[in-house]
Amino acid sequence: MKAESEKFQRSAHSSFLLSLFFLILPLSVFCQGSIGSFSADETVFYAQTKQMNQFFLRFNGEEDIRGQRLYPGDPGYHDLKARKSYLHMLFDQSNTSISDDAKFVFIEEALRKSNPVFLDFHDNSWFAEVSATFTYKKEKRDLILFLRIEKQNGGFKWVFSNVYFDLFEQFFIHVNDTANLKYFIHPMSHELDFMNLHKVFKDPGNLDYYLENKYHPDMLSLFVMEMKNGNLSFVSVNNVKFHVFQVPNWYFEVSYFNRNNLNSGWLISNILRIDEAEKKDLIGHYTQLN
């Protein structure tokens, strides 16, 4: 599970904190016991982005400093100057792997005056990654579940879109392996009514050698089958993160940071410049969307 998560972060190289009120004040103010009419505790309360939906609202400039929703016509709604100040504080400030230059370019491109980007909670180009513990045949194992938003009956819901389980991967380690010439079904087998199939099925560990070249394992179907057969049972959620592809030519990751300071809650934990073709492939792989 950890290996797959790290693999995704490498390929993708793969909250939100202070309110607009704090962003327009000098940074030295943060070290004071209170800011304006807010006490230190209230300051942290208003600064944290406690919900992912709130992250979307603040990214878009659709929430004020007290967490009140802004609508078209309200002062500050979608204000580009305010958003630019605010987005600088969307990042996990303790993450030194994200350079200041990368942040600057990302924000400049996301907030182009001619065509600023607004995140859409109901769009397909973002998904959740949930690390969870299950018991598999009475042994605790970690899995990664991928979920996306889907429209239904005039509303929306989260649905499972893919799953990663290392044991499932082991069932298909020989898929598309054309170098081994030992395992094949002779092209004239049909003339013998495929009587030689008994040799194939006597060795189920190598059955994946006989699958067609374009075959792609459906891990989600295996997951459902094992759950229904009682071999898998849910234990707990360990961690949640989100992968967002809605900014043109960029990917970013959002993770939750539980810290006793202003830089806490849902924050951007990774960004990567990525072309749209790569982006489409990644989204399709992890959400099974074409």
N, C-alpha and C positions, 0 to 999 in steps of 0.2 A: 504493500500500500504506500509506504513512504517512498519507495523507489519510483512509483508511477507519479506521485505528487511532485517529486523533484524533477522527474523527466518533463512533466508539463511546464514547470516553472522555467526549466532551461530552454524549452522550445518557445515558450512564450516570454522568457527571461523576466520570466516571468517568473461613528467614525468621524469622523469628521468633527471638528473641534470648534474653533473659536467663532463666535458670532460676528456679524458685520460691525457691531458696536466695538468689539475689541480690535478688529483689524484696522480701523481708522485711527486708533490711538497709538502713541509711540510704544514700542516694545518694552521700554523701561517700566511702563505702568504695570506690567504683569507681576512684578515683584512686590507690589504694594499689597497691603492687607485687604483692600477693597477697591473696586473700580466703580466710579460714579456712585450711584445709590445702591449698588449690589455689594453684599458681603462676599468674602472669599468663597464660602460654600455655595452661595447662589451663583457666583461667577462660574465655577466648575460645572454647576448644573446646566446653565445656559450654554456653556461652551461645548459640552460633549454632544456628539451625535449618537444618540442612543438607539436609533432604529435605521435600518437600511432605507426605508422610505423617506426618512428625514434627510439622508445623504443625497438622494435624488433631488429633493426640494431645494436644498441648500446649494447644490451644484448648479441648479437652474436659476437661482435667485428667486425662489417662490416661497421663501419663509423669512420672517423678520427675526430680530435678535431675541425675542421672547418665545420663539417657537410657534408664532402665529402664522397661519397660511396667508400668502399674498396672492391676489388675483389680478387679472388685467384691469388696469386703471388705478391700482394701489401704488402709492409712492414706493420706489425701489424695486418694483416688479420687473424682472429680467434686465436690471440695470447692469450694463457691461462693465462699467468702472468698478462698481461694487463687487461684481462677480470675480473680476480679475484679482482684486485684493483678497477676496475670500478663498479663491481656489489655491492660492499659495499656502493656505493653512489646511488644505485638505490632505496633505501628505503626512505620513509618519515621519516626524522630524528626527527620530533616532536612527532612521535607515540611511546610512552613509553610502549605500550602493546606488541610490538614485541621485545623480548629479544635479547641481543647480541649473546647468545648461539644459539638461533634459526636461526639468520642470518648466523652465522658461519657455522652451519651444512648444511643449505640450499645451501650456496655458494659452500661448499666443495663437496657436492653431485652433484650439477648441473655442476661442472667443474672438475669432475674426469678425470684425465689424460688419463685413458684407454678408457673412453667413455663419453666425455663432451656433454652436452645438448645444442642444438641449437633450438631456437623457430622458428616455421613455421607459417607464417601469414595465409597460406591457409589450415591449419589443422583444423579438426573438434573439437579438444579438447580445445577450448577456445570460449567464446562468450561474447557479449555485453549485458549489462543491462541498459535500458534507462527508467528513470523516466520521465513521461510526464503528462501534464494536458489535459483532454478532457472535453467536455460538454456531459453529458448523460441526455437526456430528459430535456435539458435546464438548468441543474445544473452542475457546475464545479466539476469534480472528478479527482483524481490522479490514474493513471494506471502504471504498470511496463511492458515494452515490452522487450522480449528477442530476440536477433538476432544473427545469425551465418553466416559464410562465406559458400557459395555454388558455386560449379563449374557449368558453363554453356557455351556451344558453344566455348570452348577453353579459356574462361575467367572466372572471378569470380565476385560474387555480394553478397551483404548482403540481407538476407531474414529473415522474421519473423518466429521464431521457437516456441514461446510460449508467453503467456500473463498472467498477474495476475491482476484481478479486484475484489475487495472485494464483490461487489454486485453479481458477477457471482458465487463466492464461496457460497453465501447464498442460491443459488438455489439447492445446493447439500449437505446440512448439514446432511441429513439422509442417505446418500449413505453408504452401508455396515453396517447399523445399524440392527443387527439381534436380538437385545435384546427386541425390541418392537414387541410383538406378535399380536397387534391390526390390523396392516396394512399388509394384505397378500391376494393373490388371491387363493382361495381354489383349491387344486389339482384335484378336480373333476369338475372344472368349464367347461371343454371342453364338458362334457356331457350335459350341459345346453346352449351350443353354446356361452359361455362366456357372458351370459346375465347380469351377475353381474358386468361387467366392468363399468356400469353407476355409480356405487357407487365410483369407483376409480376416475373417471374423474370429479365427482361432488366436489372433494376435491383436486384441483391441487397443493395446498401448500404442500401436503404430497406425491406427485407423485414419488419423488425420493426414497421412501421406497420400491417401486415395481421394482426397477432396479436390474439386476442380480449382484451377489456378485463381479464379476470380472470387473464390469464397472468402467471406469475411465473417468471423464468428460473432454471433449475437449474444453478448454477455448478459444483456438485460433479460432475454428469454430464459437463459440458464438460471439467473437469479430468481425469477418468478417461479420457475419449476421447483427449485430447491426449497424455496419458502413454502410452497404449497405441499410439497412432499414431507415437510417437517424437518428437513435436514438443516435448514437455516432458521435462526430465531433472533430477533432484534434484542440488543442489550441497552445501548446508550449512544447518544451523539457526543462526539469528542471535540469537534472543531468545525466551524463553518467559515467559508470564504466565498467571495464572488468574483467572477471573471467578466469584465465588461469590454465589449468591442464596438461601442456605439460612436466613439470619436474616430473620424476618418483617419486611416493610416496609423492608428494607435490601439494598443491593448493596455488595459490597466487592471490591477487586482485590488480588491478591497478586503481588508481583514479587520478584526475587532481587537482593540488594545485596551485592556482593563488596567488603567494607571491612575494614580492619585495626583494627576496634574491636568493642565488644560489640553495637552496633546493626547487625548484619549477618545475612545469610542471607535466608530467605523472610519478608517483612514485608508488612503491609497498606500499600499505596501509594495507595489511594484508597477513599473510602466515599461513598455517596449514599443519602439517604432516598428510597425509591421505592415506589409503591403496587403491590399484587399484580397488577393488570391490566397495568400497564406491564412489570412483571417477566416475566409470562408471554409477552408479545409479544417481548421481547428474547431470552428463552431460545429461543423458537420460531424467531426469525429466524436466530440464529447456530448453532443445533443442528438446525434443521428438525424440531423436536418440536412437536406440536400439543397 
